[in-house]
Amino acid sequence: MTDNKKPQAPQESRELTRRNVVVAGTGAVAAVGLGGAFAANAFAGENGGRRETPAAGESSGESCYRLTSEAVEGPYYIDADKIRRDITEDREGIPLTLALKVIDSETCRPIRNAAVDIWHCDASGVYSGYENQGSGGGGGPAPTGEPPTGTPTGAPPSGGPGGGGGGHQEPTDDTRYLRGTWHTDRHGHVTFKTVFPGWYQGRCVHIHVKVHVDGEWTDAGYEGGHTCHTGQFFFDEESVLASAEVAPYSANTTTRTTLTEDTIYDQSGTQGGLLRLKYDKRHIARGVRGSITVGVDPDETHDGQDAPPQPSASASPSASAS
C-alpha cells in the first residue's frame, strides 16, 4: 500500500538496500525531465503520449503492447547499492545518456515510482565490485601451484569466461562505478548518465536492468514490492564498431561476440532490448543517447532466475549468463 506522504529528496550517492530505497519527491524528478527531444522521439504526442513511435516494420499497436524480453540476472548484480542518475564515477569512455520509459504492457500507461537498477561493465569489460574477476570474469589471475590430480569432487565452480553459470557471486571489492538506482517520474521516465559499455569474452555489448514495483514509498525508503522485470539492453553493431575505434575501447583486445552471436539477445529488436541510438557517426566520442520503452507486467515477478539463456550459434554456454 502506497504511503501518501511526500518522500524527502535524497543525495544521489547515498547507499541503500533494496528495502531502504530513499527517493526524491515527485517535483524533484519532474524537474530533471527527459526533454522534448526524447518525448518526441519515443512517443507520438498526437496519441496523447500513449504509444511509442514504431520502428521500421512495426505498427504502433505492436510496439505499445509488447512485453520486453526477460533475461537472466547474471552473476554481478549488487542489490540497489547507490541511488543516483550519474553512475559514471571515474570511468573513461564515450558519454552515454540512457533514457528509459517504463509502461504497463497491458494498458500502455506509464508506471510511476518504479525503482530502476542498471549496471554494466566498463570500456575494458570489468564490472565494479568484481575487479579481481578481470574482464567479465574471464580475465582473472592465472592459477598458481601444482594442478589438481585425481577425480574432482564437489560442485563445479560457477566462474569462468564471462562469469558463466548465471549464479550470483558475492562482491569481492568496494568499487561501485557504473551502477545506480533511480525511480521513474509520473510519466514513467528515468534517465541515467554513464559511459558506453565495453565487451568481454562470450558476450556482446549490453547493459543490465531491473524494474521493481508495488513497494511503499515513505520518508524512510521503499518497503515491500517485487521485481517485475529483469532484462538487458543491447547496442547495434554499427555503434559498437564505431566505439572500438575510440580510446579506451581500442585498447580492449578481447575477442568480441557480435549481436547476432550473443546467447542472451533474442534477436527481436526493441522488444528484446535493442536500444535506439543517436550520435554523430563521424564523432561518436562526443556522446551517444540511447532510448527505449520497457513494457512490463507489474503483476508478475521476474527476478532473473526464471529466464533461461537464448540459444545461439557460436557464443560459449559458460559465458551466457553475465
C-alpha positions in Angstrom: 0.0 0.0 0.0 1.4 3.4 -1.0 2.2 6.0 1.6 0.6 9.3 0.8 3.4 11.3 2.5 5.7 13.1 0.1 9.1 11.5 0.3 12.2 13.6 1.0 14.7 14.2 -1.7 17.9 12.0 -1.3 21.5 12.8 -2.0 22.3 10.9 -5.2 25.2 9.0 -3.9 23.5 7.7 -0.7 23.9 4.0 -0.2 20.9 1.8 0.4 19.4 -1.6 0.3 16.5 -2.9 -1.8 14.2 -2.4 1.2 15.5 1.0 2.1 15.4 3.0 -1.2 15.3 6.7 -0.4 13.7 8.6 -3.2 13.4 12.2 -4.3 10.0 13.9 -4.3 7.9 13.9 -7.4 8.7 17.6 -8.1 12.5 16.9 -8.0 12.3 14.2 -10.6 9.9 16.2 -12.8 12.5 19.0 -12.7 15.1 16.6 -14.2 12.8 15.5 -17.0 13.8 13.9 -20.3 13.4 16.9 -22.5 11.2 17.4 -25.5 13.6 15.6 -27.9 13.1 12.2 -26.3 9.4 12.7 -25.8 9.0 13.5 -29.4 11.2 10.6 -30.5 9.8 7.9 -28.2 6.2 8.8 -28.0 3.8 10.3 -30.6 2.3 13.4 -29.0 -0.7 13.1 -31.3 -1.7 10.0 -29.4 -1.6 11.6 -26.0 1.8 10.2 -25.2 0.4 6.6 -25.1 2.2 5.0 -28.0 5.8 4.6 -28.9 6.9 5.7 -32.3 7.3 2.3 -34.1 10.5 1.1 -35.6 10.6 0.2 -39.2 8.2 -2.7 -40.0 6.3 -2.3 -36.7 2.8 -1.0 -36.2 2.2 1.4 -33.3 -0.1 -1.2 -31.6 2.6 -3.9 -31.7 5.3 -1.7 -30.1 2.8 -0.5 -27.5 1.6 -3.8 -26.2 4.7 -6.0 -26.4 6.3 -7.2 -23.2 10.0 -6.5 -23.1 12.0 -9.8 -23.1 13.1 -11.1 -19.7 16.8 -12.2 -19.3 19.0 -13.8 -16.7 20.3 -11.5 -13.9 23.9 -12.6 -14.3 26.4 -13.1 -11.5 27.4 -9.4 -11.0 24.2 -7.8 -9.6 24.6 -5.8 -6.4 21.3 -5.0 -4.8 20.4 -1.3 -5.1 23.8 -0.1 -3.9 23.6 3.6 -4.8 20.7 6.0 -5.6 21.9 8.2 -8.4 21.4 9.0 -12.0 25.0 9.7 -12.9 26.8 6.4 -12.4 30.0 7.2 -14.3 32.3 7.9 -11.4 35.9 7.9 -12.7 35.3 5.6 -15.7 36.7 6.7 -19.0 34.6 6.2 -22.1 32.1 7.7 -24.6 29.4 9.6 -22.7 26.1 7.8 -22.8 22.7 9.2 -21.8 20.3 6.3 -21.3 16.6 7.5 -21.4 14.1 4.9 -20.4 10.3 4.9 -20.2 8.6 2.1 -18.2 5.0 1.3 -19.1 2.4 -1.3 -18.3 2.3 -3.6 -21.4 -1.4 -4.2 -21.0 -2.6 -0.7 -20.6 0.3 1.3 -22.1 0.1 3.6 -19.1 3.4 4.8 -17.6 4.5 3.3 -14.3 5.4 5.9 -11.8 7.7 5.5 -8.8 9.2 2.2 -10.2 12.7 1.7 -8.9 15.1 1.0 -11.8 18.5 -0.5 -11.4 21.1 -0.5 -14.1 24.7 -1.9 -14.1 27.3 -2.7 -16.8 31.0 -3.3 -17.4 33.5 -0.5 -18.2 35.3 0.0 -21.5 37.7 -2.8 -20.7 35.0 -5.3 -19.8 35.4 -5.1 -16.0 32.5 -4.9 -13.5 32.8 -2.9 -10.4 32.6 -4.9 -7.2 34.3 -7.8 -9.1 37.6 -6.3 -10.3 39.6 -9.4 -9.5 37.4 -11.3 -11.9 39.1 -9.4 -14.7 37.2 -8.8 -18.0 33.7 -10.1 -17.3 35.1 -13.0 -15.2 37.3 -14.3 -17.9 40.5 -12.3 -17.2 41.2 -13.0 -13.6 44.6 -14.0 -12.3 46.1 -17.3 -13.6 46.1 -20.2 -11.2 49.3 -20.9 -9.3 50.8 -24.1 -7.7 50.5 -27.7 -8.9 47.4 -28.7 -10.9 45.0 -30.9 -9.1 45.1 -34.7 -9.7 42.5 -37.5 -9.3 38.8 -37.3 -9.6 37.3 -33.9 -8.9 34.8 -33.8 -6.0 32.1 -31.3 -5.1 30.1 -28.9 -7.2 31.8 -27.3 -10.3 32.8 -23.7 -9.9 30.4 -21.1 -11.2 33.1 -18.8 -12.6 34.9 -18.9 -15.9 34.9 -16.8 -19.0 32.2 -14.2 -18.9 31.2 -15.1 -15.4 29.3 -18.1 -16.7 26.9 -20.2 -14.8 24.5 -17.5 -14.0 24.6 -17.9 -10.2 25.0 -14.7 -8.2 28.5 -14.1 -6.9 29.2 -12.0 -3.8 31.2 -8.8 -4.4 34.9 -9.0 -3.9 35.7 -5.3 -3.5 34.1 -2.0 -2.6 34.1 -0.3 -6.1 30.6 0.6 -7.4 31.2 2.5 -10.6 28.7 2.1 -13.5 25.9 1.0 -11.1 22.9 3.0 -9.9 19.3 3.1 -8.9 16.7 5.8 -9.6 12.9 5.9 -9.9 10.5 6.8 -12.6 8.6 10.0 -12.6 4.9 10.4 -13.2 5.4 9.9 -16.9 7.3 6.6 -16.4 10.6 8.3 -17.4 14.0 7.8 -15.8 17.4 8.9 -17.2 20.9 7.8 -16.4 24.3 9.2 -17.3 27.0 6.7 -17.8 29.6 5.6 -20.5 29.2 3.4 -23.5 29.9 -0.2 -22.2 32.8 -2.3 -23.4 32.8 -6.0 -24.1 34.3 -9.2 -22.6 34.6 -12.9 -23.6 31.4 -14.5 -24.8 29.0 -11.5 -24.6 28.0 -8.7 -26.9 27.9 -5.1 -25.6 25.0 -4.8 -23.1 23.5 -3.1 -20.0 21.6 -5.0 -17.3 18.4 -3.6 -15.9 15.8 -4.4 -13.1 12.5 -2.8 -12.5 10.9 -3.0 -9.1 7.2 -2.0 -8.4 4.4 -2.1 -5.9 6.5 -1.0 -3.0 5.5 1.6 -0.5 7.4 4.9 -0.8 7.9 6.6 2.6 10.2 9.1 4.2 12.4 6.2 5.3 12.6 4.5 1.9 10.9 1.8 -0.2 9.3 -1.1 1.5 7.9 -4.3 0.1 7.3 -4.6 -3.6 8.8 -7.0 -6.1 10.9 -7.2 -9.2 8.6 -7.3 -12.2 11.3 -7.2 -14.9 14.9 -8.3 -15.3 16.4 -7.7 -18.7 19.3 -6.3 -20.7 19.7 -3.5 -23.2 21.8 -4.0 -26.4 23.7 -1.9 -28.9 23.7 -2.3 -32.7 26.8 -3.5 -34.4 27.4 -0.1 -36.2 27.7 1.7 -32.9 29.9 -0.9 -31.3 32.3 -0.9 -34.3 32.5 2.9 -34.1 33.2 2.8 -30.4 36.0 0.3 -31.0 38.0 2.9 -32.9 38.0 5.2 -29.9 40.2 5.1 -26.8 39.9 3.4 -24.3 37.8 0.8 -26.2 40.5 0.5 -28.9 42.8 -1.0 -26.2 40.3 -3.8 -25.5 41.8 -6.8 -27.3 39.3 -9.4 -26.1 37.6 -11.2 -28.9 34.2 -9.6 -29.3 30.9 -11.5 -29.6 28.6 -9.9 -32.1 24.9 -9.1 -31.5 23.8 -12.0 -33.7 26.1 -14.4 -31.9 25.0 -13.5 -28.4 23.3 -16.1 -26.2 21.1 -13.7 -24.3 19.8 -11.3 -27.0 16.7 -12.9 -28.6 17.1 -11.1 -32.0 13.7 -9.4 -31.6 14.8 -5.8 -31.9 13.3 -3.3 -29.5 11.2 -6.0 -27.8 14.4 -7.8 -27.0 16.1 -4.7 -25.5 17.8 -3.2 -28.6 18.3 0.5 -27.9 17.5 3.3 -30.3 20.8 5.3 -30.5 21.5 8.8 -31.6 25.1 10.1 -32.2 27.3 11.9 -34.7 28.5 9.0 -36.9 31.7 10.9 -37.7 32.4 11.7 -34.0 30.9 9.1 -31.7 33.3 10.1 -29.0 31.2 13.2 -28.5 28.5 11.1 -26.9 25.6 8.8 -27.5 21.9 9.0 -26.5 20.1 5.7 -26.1 16.4 5.3 -25.5 13.9 2.6 -25.2 10.4 1.9 -23.8 10.3 -1.0 -21.4 7.0 -2.8 -21.4 6.4 -4.8 -18.2 3.7 -6.7 -16.4 3.6 -5.1 -12.9 1.6 -8.1 -11.5 4.3 -10.6 -12.4 7.6 -11.4 -10.6 10.7 -11.8 -12.8 13.9 -11.7 -10.7 16.2 -13.0 -13.4 16.1 -16.6 -12.2 13.2 -17.6 -14.5 14.6 -16.6 -17.9 16.8 -19.2 -19.5 19.5 -18.1 -21.9 18.5 -17.9 -25.5 20.2 -20.5 -27.9 23.0 -19.1 -30.0 25.2 -20.5 -32.8 28.6 -19.5 -31.5 28.8 -18.0 -28.0 30.1 -20.2 -25.3 27.4 -21.5 -22.9 29.7 -20.8 -20.0 29.5 -17.1 -20.9 25.8 -16.9 -21.4 24.7 -15.6 -18.1 26.7 -12.5 -17.3 
